Amino acid sequence: MKFIKKQGDNICFALIAAALAIMPMLLNAGVIGSSSTILFLGKCIAFAAVAIGLDMIWGYTGILSLGHGLYFSLG
């Protein structure tokens, strides 16, 4: 249990990286065949990137900046 507490971030990163590495293989194998699934995953990744950016600027600097929302909305 102590190992998981110390290495939790590394384990989480490894699991996410493995899941993202497996996605193209699942797509080629036909397991993920729906284009709506891929569009949904793309939207989730885009929203996650914005959430991480907002969290970093608000958490480290204490300044709420919504300026990067303009660039996100243009995309």
ABEGO torsion letter per residue (X at the ends): XAAAAAAAAAAAAAAAAAAAAAAAAAAAAGABABAAAAAAAAAAAAAAAAAAAAAAAAAAAGBBBAAAAAAAAAX
